[in-house]
Amino acid sequence: MRETLRHVEQMLDESPVVDVTETFERFRGMLAALKAKIDARFELTADPGSIGAYGAHPGGPGGRIDAYCGPEIDWMVHSWLGDPAAGFANLHLTVWLGPQVDVPHLGVALLLWPEGWFYQNYIPRVNLAGHGDYYDRHYAPLEADWLRFREENPDFTWFTSRAGFIRAGLSPNAYCYSFPRTRGNADVVGELLHARVDHWLRLVDGAEPVPRAGRAALAATDLAIRRNIAERDPANALGVRYFGRELTDRLVRALWGGDRVLPRPG
């Protein structure tokens, strides 16, 4: 298994300018299909504070952020940012559960720089080293699949972030790989993401409720994790490059719900 330690900006700057619009649309359709599964399971309402579309796409850099919440969902973000015609796009689908259950949150990201990259994580809500039962419930059953992916997909290169805080946020079974931008590799990613979302939905359906006395503390921890991940993401530098500091700061707040209008569940 190969590994890369390069910054995303470095990968983009050192690559030729390639129009990746076709793959971008394929990835966008992939995330829409995953979101449809989530929409079918949860009651969701678009937050009035959502940014929606911004920028100059398709004539230049642009993007879109749509945020949702509901009785069981604290914050869900479906978004993309970039300039596909110039070789870059960053797409996200993240689902942050409310405190009624302690199932890990769902993180999915796809990137074009112009090669492919993907991330999938069940974001822990506890320190796994101190909660072995939590690890056994949510992560241990997927260990064999995670190892098999590394062994059976030589086209995929493990991506190690140069930011230690980002590495700290990866669960033991997170996926974080770059790969050649081929249809076959995109199919591998799509199959994996659908399997992981399906499994996550089953975890939610089978979860025991969190006692009411523990929900406020869990909600506070969730918000701190979400805000830190959004604000400390090294890829925010690309947002500043495309859209300037003021709009980028607003986009980052949208990722963690800093300007939300609807109340948090629970």
C-alpha positions as CSV (number, residue, x, y, z in Angstrom):
1,M,0.0,0.0,0.0
2,R,1.5,3.3,-1.1
3,E,1.2,6.6,0.9
4,T,1.2,10.3,0.1
5,L,2.1,13.1,2.5
6,R,1.4,16.0,0.1
7,H,-0.9,18.9,0.9
8,V,-4.0,19.2,-1.2
9,E,-2.9,22.6,-2.5
10,Q,0.5,21.0,-3.5
11,M,-1.2,18.2,-5.3
12,L,-3.4,20.7,-7.2
13,D,-0.6,23.1,-8.0
14,E,1.7,20.4,-9.2
15,S,-0.9,18.8,-11.6
16,P,-1.8,19.9,-15.1
17,V,-5.0,21.8,-15.6
18,V,-7.6,19.2,-16.7
19,D,-11.3,19.6,-17.1
20,V,-12.8,17.1,-14.7
21,T,-16.4,18.2,-15.2
22,E,-17.5,14.7,-16.3
23,T,-16.1,13.0,-13.1
24,F,-17.4,15.9,-11.0
25,E,-20.9,15.3,-12.2
26,R,-20.5,11.5,-11.6
27,F,-19.4,12.2,-8.0
28,R,-22.2,14.7,-7.5
29,G,-24.7,12.0,-8.6
30,M,-23.1,9.6,-6.2
31,L,-23.5,11.9,-3.2
32,A,-27.1,12.7,-4.3
33,A,-27.9,8.9,-4.3
34,L,-26.4,8.6,-0.8
35,K,-28.3,11.6,0.4
36,A,-31.5,10.1,-1.0
37,K,-31.1,7.1,1.3
38,I,-30.7,9.4,4.3
39,D,-33.7,11.5,3.2
40,A,-35.8,8.3,3.1
41,R,-34.9,7.4,6.7
42,F,-35.0,10.8,8.5
43,E,-37.3,13.7,8.8
44,L,-35.3,16.7,7.6
45,T,-35.9,20.4,7.2
46,A,-33.6,22.8,5.2
47,D,-32.2,25.4,7.6
48,P,-33.1,28.9,6.5
49,G,-29.5,29.9,7.1
50,S,-28.3,27.7,4.4
51,I,-26.0,29.5,1.9
52,G,-27.2,27.7,-1.3
53,A,-25.3,28.4,-4.5
54,Y,-22.4,30.9,-4.6
55,G,-19.6,31.9,-7.0
56,A,-19.5,31.9,-10.8
57,H,-19.9,28.2,-11.7
58,P,-20.0,27.0,-14.5
59,G,-18.0,30.0,-15.7
60,G,-15.5,29.9,-12.9
61,P,-15.1,28.9,-9.2
62,G,-18.3,28.2,-7.4
63,G,-20.1,25.9,-5.0
64,R,-23.2,25.2,-3.0
65,I,-24.0,24.4,0.7
66,D,-27.3,23.0,1.8
67,A,-27.8,22.3,5.5
68,Y,-30.6,20.4,7.1
69,C,-31.7,19.3,10.6
70,G,-34.5,17.4,12.2
71,P,-35.8,15.5,15.2
72,E,-32.9,12.9,15.0
73,I,-30.4,14.9,13.0
74,D,-28.5,17.8,14.6
75,W,-26.8,19.0,11.3
76,M,-26.5,17.5,7.9
77,V,-24.4,19.3,5.2
78,H,-24.6,18.5,1.4
79,S,-22.0,20.7,-0.4
80,W,-19.4,21.2,-3.0
81,L,-16.8,23.8,-3.8
82,G,-14.3,24.3,-6.7
83,D,-13.8,24.9,-10.4
84,P,-14.2,21.5,-12.2
85,A,-13.3,23.0,-15.6
86,A,-9.9,23.9,-14.1
87,G,-9.4,20.5,-12.4
88,F,-10.6,20.9,-8.8
89,A,-13.7,20.0,-6.9
90,N,-14.4,19.2,-3.2
91,L,-17.7,17.5,-2.4
92,H,-19.1,16.6,1.1
93,L,-22.0,14.8,2.7
94,T,-21.8,14.8,6.5
95,V,-24.5,13.8,8.9
96,W,-24.3,14.7,12.6
97,L,-26.8,12.8,14.7
98,G,-28.7,14.3,17.6
99,P,-28.0,13.2,21.2
100,Q,-30.8,10.7,21.4
101,V,-28.4,8.0,20.3
102,D,-24.6,7.7,20.5
103,V,-24.0,6.1,17.1
104,P,-20.9,7.7,15.4
105,H,-21.6,10.5,12.9
106,L,-21.3,9.9,9.2
107,G,-18.6,11.7,7.1
108,V,-18.2,11.3,3.3
109,A,-16.0,13.5,1.0
110,L,-14.9,13.3,-2.6
111,L,-12.1,15.4,-4.2
112,L,-10.7,16.0,-7.6
113,W,-7.3,17.7,-8.0
114,P,-7.6,16.5,-10.9
115,E,-6.9,12.9,-9.7
116,G,-9.5,11.3,-7.4
117,W,-9.6,11.2,-3.6
118,F,-12.2,10.0,-1.1
119,Y,-12.8,10.0,2.6
120,Q,-15.3,8.0,4.6
121,N,-15.4,8.0,8.4
122,Y,-17.7,7.0,11.2
123,I,-16.8,10.0,13.4
124,P,-16.5,8.8,17.1
125,R,-18.3,10.6,19.8
126,V,-16.2,9.2,22.6
127,N,-12.5,8.5,23.2
128,L,-12.3,5.0,21.8
129,A,-9.4,3.9,24.0
130,G,-11.5,4.6,27.1
131,H,-14.7,3.0,25.7
132,G,-13.9,-0.5,24.5
133,D,-17.6,-1.4,24.3
134,Y,-18.2,1.5,22.0
135,Y,-15.4,0.3,19.7
136,D,-16.7,-3.2,19.8
137,R,-20.2,-2.1,18.8
138,H,-19.4,0.3,16.0
139,Y,-15.9,-0.4,14.6
140,A,-14.8,-4.0,15.3
141,P,-17.3,-5.6,12.9
142,L,-15.8,-3.6,10.0
143,E,-12.2,-4.3,10.7
144,A,-11.9,-7.2,8.2
145,D,-13.5,-5.1,5.4
146,W,-11.1,-2.2,6.0
147,L,-8.1,-4.5,5.9
148,R,-9.4,-6.2,2.7
149,F,-9.8,-2.9,0.9
150,R,-6.1,-2.0,1.6
151,E,-5.0,-5.4,0.4
152,E,-7.1,-5.7,-2.7
153,N,-7.0,-2.2,-4.3
154,P,-3.4,-1.4,-5.3
155,D,-4.6,1.6,-7.4
156,F,-5.5,3.4,-4.1
157,T,-2.9,5.4,-2.2
158,W,-3.3,6.0,1.5
159,F,-3.5,9.8,2.1
160,T,-1.8,11.0,5.3
161,S,-2.7,14.5,6.2
162,R,0.2,16.7,7.2
163,A,-2.1,18.2,9.9
164,G,-1.9,16.2,13.1
165,F,-5.3,17.4,14.3
166,I,-6.9,16.0,11.1
167,R,-5.1,12.7,11.6
168,A,-6.5,12.6,15.2
169,G,-10.0,12.8,13.9
170,L,-9.8,9.6,11.9
171,S,-11.3,6.5,13.4
172,P,-9.5,3.2,13.1
173,N,-11.7,2.1,10.2
174,A,-11.7,5.4,8.2
175,Y,-11.0,5.5,4.5
176,C,-8.7,8.3,3.2
177,Y,-7.3,7.5,-0.3
178,S,-6.2,9.1,-3.5
179,F,-6.6,7.2,-6.8
180,P,-6.3,7.5,-10.6
181,R,-9.4,9.1,-12.0
182,T,-10.9,6.1,-13.9
183,R,-14.5,4.8,-14.2
184,G,-13.5,1.5,-12.6
185,N,-12.0,3.2,-9.5
186,A,-15.0,5.5,-9.2
187,D,-17.2,2.4,-9.2
188,V,-15.1,0.9,-6.4
189,V,-15.6,4.1,-4.4
190,G,-19.3,4.2,-5.1
191,E,-19.8,0.6,-4.0
192,L,-17.9,1.1,-0.8
193,L,-19.7,4.3,0.1
194,H,-23.2,2.8,-0.4
195,A,-22.2,-0.2,1.8
196,R,-20.9,2.1,4.5
197,V,-24.0,4.3,4.5
198,D,-26.3,1.3,4.5
199,H,-24.4,-0.1,7.5
200,W,-24.5,3.2,9.3
201,L,-28.3,3.4,8.9
202,R,-28.6,-0.1,10.4
203,L,-26.5,1.1,13.4
204,V,-28.9,4.0,13.9
205,D,-32.0,1.8,13.6
206,G,-30.6,-0.7,16.2
207,A,-29.2,1.9,18.6
208,E,-30.3,2.1,22.3
209,P,-31.5,5.5,23.4
210,V,-29.1,7.7,25.4
211,P,-30.5,8.5,28.9
212,R,-31.9,12.0,28.9
213,A,-29.5,13.0,31.7
214,G,-26.5,12.4,29.3
215,R,-27.8,14.1,26.2
216,A,-26.8,17.7,26.9
217,A,-23.1,16.7,27.5
218,L,-23.1,14.6,24.3
219,A,-24.6,17.4,22.3
220,A,-21.9,19.8,23.6
221,T,-19.2,17.3,22.6
222,D,-20.7,16.8,19.2
223,L,-20.7,20.6,18.5
224,A,-17.1,21.0,19.6
225,I,-15.9,18.2,17.4
226,R,-17.9,19.5,14.4
227,R,-16.6,23.0,14.8
228,N,-13.0,22.0,15.3
229,I,-13.0,19.8,12.2
230,A,-14.6,22.5,10.1
231,E,-12.3,25.3,11.3
232,R,-9.1,23.4,11.3
233,D,-9.4,21.8,7.8
234,P,-6.2,22.6,5.9
235,A,-8.3,22.6,2.7
236,N,-9.9,25.9,3.8
237,A,-6.9,27.6,2.3
238,L,-8.3,26.7,-1.2
239,G,-11.6,28.4,-0.3
240,V,-9.6,31.6,0.5
241,R,-7.8,31.2,-2.8
242,Y,-11.0,31.0,-4.7
243,F,-13.4,33.2,-2.8
244,G,-11.5,35.3,-0.3
245,R,-11.4,35.2,3.5
246,E,-14.8,36.7,4.3
247,L,-16.9,34.3,2.2
248,T,-14.7,31.3,3.2
249,D,-15.3,32.1,6.9
250,R,-19.0,32.1,6.2
251,L,-18.7,28.8,4.4
252,V,-16.8,27.2,7.3
253,R,-19.5,28.5,9.7
254,A,-22.1,26.8,7.5
255,L,-20.3,23.5,7.8
256,W,-20.6,23.5,11.6
257,G,-23.9,25.4,12.0
258,G,-22.5,28.7,13.2
259,D,-25.3,30.7,11.5
260,R,-28.1,28.1,11.9
261,V,-31.7,29.3,12.4
262,L,-33.5,26.1,13.5
263,P,-32.9,24.8,17.0
264,R,-30.8,21.8,17.8
265,P,-32.7,18.6,18.5
266,G,-33.1,17.5,22.2
